[in-house]
Amino acid sequence: MKIVDKNKLLKAGQEIHLNNNEYVISKKFVKKGRTIRGAIAWESNFVNSKEFIHNFDLLLKDSSGNIVFSSNSSNKNIEYIKFITKKDDTYTWILRNSENNKINPEGIEIAFTETEGDR
């Protein structure tokens, strides 16, 4: 399991920062027909005053940058993807702050885990 610290992500620079609201979590080469799974869960303190605004999404992109699968529930603090790869490729897990919420970077914790298998 990986714990993603947003401050560390921001400090790491252009290599992981794609745009204002997307961050690379992990990249991995996977053979065709393999099942890959990824999940994020989070806790945070938001600056906004709305009661429910904590909405991150988990995206899976291929090496061309196409989104091959995504998880974007709007009422949970967990996102999960299970995907059977269509080709040998390098797949990238992306964390997206889907609502551009104002986040207190000191008060956010995001956990990410990934697995690969035959099923």
C-alpha positions as a Markdown table, in Angstrom:
| # | Residue | x | y | z |
|---|---|---|---|---|
| 1 | Met | 0.0 | 0.0 | 0.0 |
| 2 | Lys | 1.2 | 3.5 | -0.8 |
| 3 | Ile | 0.4 | 6.6 | 1.2 |
| 4 | Val | 0.3 | 9.6 | -1.1 |
| 5 | Asp | 1.2 | 12.9 | 0.5 |
| 6 | Lys | -0.1 | 15.8 | -1.6 |
| 7 | Asn | 2.7 | 18.1 | -0.4 |
| 8 | Lys | 5.3 | 15.6 | -1.7 |
| 9 | Leu | 3.4 | 15.2 | -4.9 |
| 10 | Leu | 3.3 | 19.0 | -5.5 |
| 11 | Lys | 7.0 | 19.3 | -4.7 |
| 12 | Ala | 8.0 | 16.5 | -7.0 |
| 13 | Gly | 7.4 | 18.8 | -10.0 |
| 14 | Gln | 6.4 | 18.3 | -13.6 |
| 15 | Glu | 7.2 | 14.6 | -13.8 |
| 16 | Ile | 4.0 | 13.8 | -11.8 |
| 17 | His | 2.0 | 16.9 | -12.1 |
| 18 | Leu | -0.1 | 16.6 | -15.3 |
| 19 | Asn | -2.3 | 19.7 | -14.9 |
| 20 | Asn | -4.1 | 21.6 | -12.2 |
| 21 | Asn | -6.1 | 18.6 | -10.9 |
| 22 | Glu | -4.4 | 15.4 | -12.0 |
| 23 | Tyr | -1.5 | 13.5 | -10.5 |
| 24 | Val | 0.4 | 10.4 | -11.6 |
| 25 | Ile | 0.3 | 7.8 | -8.8 |
| 26 | Ser | 1.9 | 4.9 | -10.5 |
| 27 | Lys | 3.1 | 3.5 | -13.9 |
| 28 | Lys | 3.4 | -0.1 | -14.7 |
| 29 | Phe | 4.0 | -2.3 | -17.8 |
| 30 | Val | 1.4 | -5.0 | -18.0 |
| 31 | Lys | 0.9 | -7.9 | -20.5 |
| 32 | Lys | -2.3 | -8.3 | -22.5 |
| 33 | Gly | -5.1 | -10.3 | -20.7 |
| 34 | Arg | -3.8 | -9.6 | -17.2 |
| 35 | Thr | -6.2 | -8.2 | -14.5 |
| 36 | Ile | -5.1 | -5.1 | -12.8 |
| 37 | Arg | -6.8 | -3.5 | -9.8 |
| 38 | Gly | -6.3 | -0.1 | -8.2 |
| 39 | Ala | -8.0 | 1.6 | -5.3 |
| 40 | Ile | -7.7 | 5.0 | -3.5 |
| 41 | Ala | -9.2 | 6.0 | -0.2 |
| 42 | Trp | -8.8 | 9.3 | 1.6 |
| 43 | Glu | -9.5 | 11.6 | 4.6 |
| 44 | Ser | -9.0 | 15.3 | 4.4 |
| 45 | Asn | -9.8 | 18.8 | 5.8 |
| 46 | Phe | -11.3 | 21.1 | 3.2 |
| 47 | Val | -11.2 | 24.8 | 3.2 |
| 48 | Asn | -14.7 | 25.0 | 1.6 |
| 49 | Ser | -17.7 | 25.3 | 3.8 |
| 50 | Lys | -19.9 | 22.8 | 1.9 |
| 51 | Glu | -20.6 | 19.6 | 3.8 |
| 52 | Phe | -19.9 | 17.1 | 1.1 |
| 53 | Ile | -17.2 | 18.2 | -1.4 |
| 54 | His | -14.5 | 15.5 | -1.0 |
| 55 | Asn | -14.5 | 14.0 | -4.4 |
| 56 | Phe | -11.4 | 12.4 | -6.0 |
| 57 | Asp | -11.5 | 10.1 | -9.0 |
| 58 | Leu | -9.2 | 7.3 | -10.0 |
| 59 | Leu | -8.3 | 7.0 | -13.7 |
| 60 | Leu | -6.4 | 4.4 | -15.6 |
| 61 | Lys | -4.6 | 5.5 | -18.8 |
| 62 | Asp | -2.7 | 3.7 | -21.5 |
| 63 | Ser | 0.6 | 4.8 | -22.9 |
| 64 | Ser | -1.2 | 7.1 | -25.5 |
| 65 | Gly | -2.9 | 9.0 | -22.7 |
| 66 | Asn | -6.3 | 7.5 | -23.3 |
| 67 | Ile | -8.5 | 6.8 | -20.3 |
| 68 | Val | -9.2 | 3.1 | -20.5 |
| 69 | Phe | -11.2 | 2.9 | -17.2 |
| 70 | Ser | -12.2 | 5.3 | -14.4 |
| 71 | Ser | -13.9 | 5.3 | -11.1 |
| 72 | Asn | -15.7 | 8.4 | -10.1 |
| 73 | Ser | -18.4 | 7.9 | -7.5 |
| 74 | Ser | -19.5 | 11.2 | -6.0 |
| 75 | Asn | -20.7 | 10.1 | -2.6 |
| 76 | Lys | -17.9 | 7.9 | -1.3 |
| 77 | Asn | -14.3 | 8.4 | -0.2 |
| 78 | Ile | -13.1 | 5.3 | -2.1 |
| 79 | Glu | -12.6 | 4.6 | -5.8 |
| 80 | Tyr | -11.9 | 1.1 | -7.2 |
| 81 | Ile | -10.9 | -0.1 | -10.7 |
| 82 | Lys | -10.7 | -3.7 | -12.0 |
| 83 | Phe | -9.5 | -3.9 | -15.6 |
| 84 | Ile | -8.5 | -6.7 | -17.9 |
| 85 | Thr | -5.8 | -5.3 | -20.2 |
| 86 | Lys | -6.5 | -5.3 | -23.9 |
| 87 | Lys | -2.8 | -5.1 | -25.0 |
| 88 | Asp | 0.8 | -5.2 | -23.7 |
| 89 | Asp | 1.2 | -1.6 | -22.6 |
| 90 | Thr | 2.4 | 0.8 | -19.8 |
| 91 | Tyr | -0.6 | 1.8 | -17.8 |
| 92 | Thr | -0.7 | 4.9 | -15.6 |
| 93 | Trp | -2.8 | 5.3 | -12.4 |
| 94 | Ile | -4.0 | 8.9 | -12.1 |
| 95 | Leu | -5.5 | 10.7 | -9.1 |
| 96 | Arg | -7.9 | 13.5 | -10.1 |
| 97 | Asn | -9.4 | 16.2 | -7.9 |
| 98 | Ser | -12.6 | 16.2 | -9.8 |
| 99 | Glu | -14.1 | 19.3 | -8.3 |
| 100 | Asn | -11.0 | 21.4 | -7.9 |
| 101 | Asn | -11.8 | 21.7 | -4.2 |
| 102 | Lys | -9.7 | 24.0 | -2.1 |
| 103 | Ile | -7.7 | 21.5 | -0.1 |
| 104 | Asn | -5.7 | 22.1 | 3.0 |
| 105 | Pro | -2.5 | 20.2 | 2.0 |
| 106 | Glu | -1.6 | 19.6 | 5.6 |
| 107 | Gly | -4.9 | 17.9 | 6.3 |
| 108 | Ile | -5.1 | 15.3 | 3.5 |
| 109 | Glu | -4.2 | 11.6 | 3.5 |
| 110 | Ile | -4.7 | 9.5 | 0.4 |
| 111 | Ala | -3.9 | 5.7 | 0.3 |
| 112 | Phe | -3.4 | 3.9 | -3.0 |
| 113 | Thr | -2.9 | 0.2 | -3.6 |
| 114 | Glu | -2.6 | -1.9 | -6.8 |
| 115 | Thr | -2.5 | -5.5 | -7.7 |
| 116 | Glu | -2.0 | -7.6 | -10.8 |
| 117 | Gly | -3.2 | -11.1 | -11.5 |
| 118 | Asp | -4.7 | -13.7 | -13.9 |
| 119 | Arg | -8.3 | -12.9 | -12.8 |
